[in-house]
Amino acid sequence: MINLIKGPIYEHKQTKKLLHYLPSKSIVLLWHEDLDGVAVNGLLEAKVKAVINGKTSMSGRYNQHHVRTLIQAGIPVFDMTTPDIDKKSFYQGEEAIVYSNELYVQAFGENEPHFISSLVSYDNELLARKDRQAEANYSNQFQQFVSNTLQYAEKECDWFTQQLEVPSSFNAIKSKDVFIVARNTNYEKDVKVLRHVLKQKDNVIIAVDGAADGLLKHKISPDFIIGDMDSISDRAIDCGAILLCHEHPNGHSPGRDRLKELGVKVDVIRFVGTSEDVAITAAYNTGAKQIFLLGCRIGMVEFLEKGRAGMGSTWLSRIQAGEKITDLKGIHTLMKRRPFISLGFNKHNQVKPSLIESLQSLLPDKWTTLKKKEAFRHD
C-alpha cells in the first residue's frame, strides 16, 4: 500500500482537455469511467505521481488493461469512495496529500489540508477480480454490442447510399493517397514509424480532432482537420490546415460554435457516426486513390472505451470504402519485431527486387548501414 504521496493536484471533467496543460509530476483527479488507452498514454507522458478517479477506473464491464499499465509503470491508481459531484470548481495546482488511502487537499490561502474522500487502491487482487467480472460479462456485452451495431446500421444506411455533400476545398484529395490519422492508443508510435511517408508532398493527411496535435508533435502538418474540434489545441487550429467541423444529424456541432467565437473560418460536413467515419466516407466519396488509416477504431473494446455501445456507422463506412482502405493501425509492432517479414522474400531468401525501394523508404536511417553490411542482395 502507498503510505504517502504529495504534490499539486489538477482536475478536469474531460481528461483530454486536462492533458493539454497538465504539468509533469502532478497528482490528477479525473472523472473518467473505464480509463482508456489515449488517456493512459497521456498520463504516462506527463509522468504523473498518482491517478485519482471520481468514477470507476476499471468497471469490469469489459476486459481492459489500461489501469494495469499505469500500475506497472509505478503510478498508483485510486477510485474515490465518496466523490463530491456537486463541487463547482476544479483543482488547479492546490497541494494534495494521499495518505493511507485517504485524499486531503490544502486550498490556496489556507493553512491546513482538508479531508476530501476515502480511496480504493488498485492492487493485484482488485485487478484480478475486475478481470473475472469482465470475463463473466463478455458474452452478454458482446451480444449487446452486436445488436446495437446492427440496429444503428439499419437506421443510418440511407446516409451512405446518398452522395455526401463536402466543401469544395476537399476536392484536393481526388486521386491522391489519403492518410486518415485518429487519436487512439499508441497511434503516435505508428506516426513515428511512417513519418517519412507522411511527410511526402503528394500525400494528403487528414487529422481527426486531437490527432492533429500528435502529428504536429512529430513536425507533420495535416492538410485537413475533421471533427468536433473539442479536443484540439489552439496551435492545431492555427497550423494552416483546412478545418472541417463534423455536424451531427441533429445540428449539434460544438466545434463550429467554438471556432466561430475565435473568428476562425470553418466548413461543415453533416453526417452520422464518429468523425473517423466522416473522414473515411468523405475521402471515399471525393475519389481518394487509396485511404490509409492510422489509429482509427475498429472492434468492441475500442468503442466501449469511447463510450459507444455499438459501431453501426463505422461498420457501414468500412463496408462502403472497403477496397480502398488499408488499415495501418499497429504497424509499429510489426516493424519493431520483424521489420522485413511482411515485405516479402524470394525463394532464395533474398529481398524481392520490387521491394528494394520500399525498404529504402521505410528504413531511411538504417539503409546505408545495412547496404554496407550486404544485408540485402539484389542480383
N, C-alpha and C positions, 0 to 999 in steps of 0.2 A: 504494500500500500504506500502511496506517495504521502509523506507526512506534511511537507510544507513547500508551497510554490508561491512566489511573489513576483509581481510585475504589473505593468499598465494593462488595463482591460479595455477592449474595443468591442463594440456590439453593433449589429445591424440586422434588421428583419430579413434582408436579402443578402445572402452570402456573397454572391457575385459582385455586388456593389462594395461590400466591405473589403474584398480582396484588392480593389483598386487603390486603396490608401492605407492598408494595414501595415504598420511598422513591424520590422523584424523583432523577434524575441518578445512578442506580446502574448497575453492571455486573451483568447477570443470567446465571446458569448454569442452563439448562433441560435437561430430559430429555424432549424433545418431538419425536417423529418427524413430519416434514412440518408445519411451523408452519401454524396455521390462522388465519382472519381474526379470530376473537374474541381469541386470544392477541396477535396483532399490534396490534389496536386498543388493548388494554390496555397494551402496551409503549410504543406511541406516546404514549398519555395520560400515562404515567409519565415520559416524556422520558428514557428510559434512554440511557446512554452507549454501550453495546455489548451485543450478544447473543451468548452462547457456548452451544453446544448439545452435550450429551453424546451425542446421537443425530444423525440426518441432518436438517438443517433443510429440505432440498429433495431428495427422493429421486429424482425423475424418474419415479416410478410413474404419475403423472397430472399434468396441467397445473395449476399453481398460481402465483399472482403475489405471495404474501404476503412472501416474502423480498425480492423486488424493491421492494415498498412500503417496507420498513424502510430499505433502502439509499438509495432516492430521498429519504427523509426525513433522510438524513445519519447513520443508525445502522448501523455496521458489524456484519456477521453472520459468526460463525466456527463451524465444527464442530471438536470435539476429535478428534485422531487416536488418542490413547491414553487414553480416559476410564477413570477409576478406578471401576468399577462396584461394587467391594466397600467403598467408602468409607461409613462408618457414620453420619457426621454431615453436616449441611448447612452451607454457609457462610451466615452471618447478619451480614454487615457487616464482615468482615475486609478489609484493604486488598489490592486486586488490581492487577496490572500486566499489560497486554498489550503486548508488545514484540517486533517482528519476527516476528509470527505465533507467539508463544510466550506461555503463560499462567503467571504467577507469583502466589502468594498468600502474604501475611505473616500468620501466625496470631496471635491475641491473645496478648500476653505474650512474643512472640519478636522478635528484633532484625532478622532478615533474611528476605526473601521466599524461598519455595521454588518450584522449578520444578514445575509440575503437568502440563502437556501441550503438545505442539505443536498448532498450529491450522491449519485450512484456511480461508482467507478467501474469501468470495463476492465475485466481481467479474463484470464483463460477460461475460467468456469462459466462466466456470463456469456462470453463469445460462443462457447460450445453449446450452451442452452439455446441461444438465438439461432445457431446453425441447425439444431434439431427442430426448432419451430418452423424454420424455412423449409426444411426437407418434408416435414409433415404437411405443410401448406401448399407444396408445389403443385400437386395435381389440380387442386381447386383453383389456385391462382392462374395456372396455365389455361384452364378451360374458360375462366372469366376473361382472360386477355384475348383469346381467340374469338370468343363470342362478341366482345366489344369491337374487335378489329373488323369482323365480317359485317356487323351491324352498321358501323360508320362507313365502311367501304361501299355498301349498298346505297347509303344516303348520299354520299359525296361523289358517286361515279359520274354523274352528269357534268360536274366541273371539269372532268378530264376528257370528256367527249366533245367539248366545245373549244373553240380557238381561244387561247388565253390572250388577253389584251396586255401588252407590255409597252413601256415607254419606248420611243424611237431610239433613245440612246443605247438600248440593249441590242440593237441590230448589229453593233460592233462585234458581237460574238459569232455571227453567222460564218459557218465553215471553218471555225477555229477550234483548237483543242482548249477545252474549258476545265479548270480546276476549281471545284467547289470545296471550300475548307470550312468545317464546322468545329466549334469549340467542344471537345469531348475528351475523355480520359486519354492521356498520353498523345494527343494529336500533335503537340509541338515536337515530339520525337520523330513523327512521320515527316513533319515540315522540315526538320533539320536534315533528314536523310535525303529529301528531294529538293533541297534548297536550290541547287544549281539548275534543276529543271524548271522550278517555279520562277526563276529569275530570267528565263529566256523570253525575249521580247515578243515572239509570235504567240505565246500562250496567253490566255485570259484567265485572271484569277478573280473568283467571286468569294468573298468572305461572308459567312453567315454570322451576323451580330458580333459577339465578343471575339470571334476568331480573328477579326481584323487586328486587334491588339497583339495577339500571339504572332501574327505574321510580321507586324512592324517590329516586334522584339528581335526578329531574325533578319531585319533590314529588307523585308519583302513588302512592297506596296501593292495592295489589292486594287484591281481596276473597278470593281463594284463591291458595295456592301449592301446585303439584303437582310432585312429582319425587322424586329420590333424596335430596334435601336435603344433598348433599355439596359443593355449591358456593355456598351462600348464607351470608351473614354472620349474626352474632347479632342485628344490627339488624333484618334482614329477618325473622328468626324472631319477634322481639318487636313487629313492626309492626302487629299486630292482625288479620292475615289468617288465615283458616281453613287449617290445614296438612293436606295430604293426601299421605301417603307412597305412592310407587309401589313396590309389592311385586311382584317378578318371579315367574313361574310356579314357580320352584324354591324360593320362600320367601325369597330374598335381598332385604333392604331395609336398606341401610346407614344411610339417613336415619332410619328408625324407631328403630334402636338408638341413634343419636346423640341424638335428641330425648328418648328415654326417660331417657338419662343426665342430660340437662338438666332433667328433670322437666316437660317440655312435653307437653301433651295433643295427640294426633295421631290422625287417622283413616287408614285404609289402603285403597288400591284395588289389587287384584291383577289384573295384566293383562300381556299380551305387549308387546314393542316398546319404543319410546322413551317418555319422559314426555310428549313432544309428542303422540304417538299416544293416550296415555291421556287427556290433556286433551280432545282433539278427540272421541274416542269417548264419553267421559263426558258432554260437553256435548250431543252429538247424542242420546244415549240418554235424557238427562234432559229433553229437549224445549226446547232453546235455540231462540229465534226465528231468529236468524242468528248465524253463527260467523265472526268476523273474525280473520285470522291475521296476526301481525307477527313476522317473524324465524324462522318455522317452516321447517325444512329440507325441500327437495324437490330431487331430482336427484343424479347420481352423485358429483360432486366434493364437495358438502357432506357427504355421508355418508362418503366416504372420509376426509375431514378429521376426522370424528368417530370414525374407527376402525372403521366398519361396512362390511362387504363387500357389503351389499345393503340394500334398504328394503322388505322384504315387508310388514311391519305398517303402515308409513306408506302404502304403496300401498292397502292394504285400508281404512285409516281414511279416506282421501280418497275412495275409491270409495263407501263407505257414506254418508258425510255430504255428498257432493258438492254437491247442490243448495242446501245451507245454508251452504256455505263461500264466503267472499270473501277471497282472499289479498291482503293489502296490503303484502307484503314489497317493499321498494324504492320505496315511494311517494314518498319524499323526492327521488328522482332526477327523477320526473315534475314535482313541484311546483317543483323548482329550475330546470328547463329551460323548461317550458311550463305555468305554473300553471293555465291555464284550458282547455287543449286537450281534456282528457278530459271536461270538464263539459258541453260542447256549446254550439253557437250555432245560431240560426235562419238562414234563407236570406239575411237582410239583415245578417248578421254581428253581430247583437245577441244578448246573453245570453238564453236562454230564460227566460221568467218563472218557471217552476217551479224554476229553479236559483239564483234570487237568494238564497234562504235558505241554500242550500248554500255559495255563495261567501262570504256574510257569516259563516258558521260556520267555514269553512276559513281565512279570512283576517281574523280579528278585528282585528289590529293595523293592517292596511292599508286596511280597508274604508272608513273615514271619509275618508281622503285620496283614494282612488280615486273615491269618490262625488262629492266636491267638484270633482274634475277632469273629471267627466262621462265617466269611462272606460267606464261601462256605461249603456245606455239600456233602459228598460223601459216601453214605451208600451202 
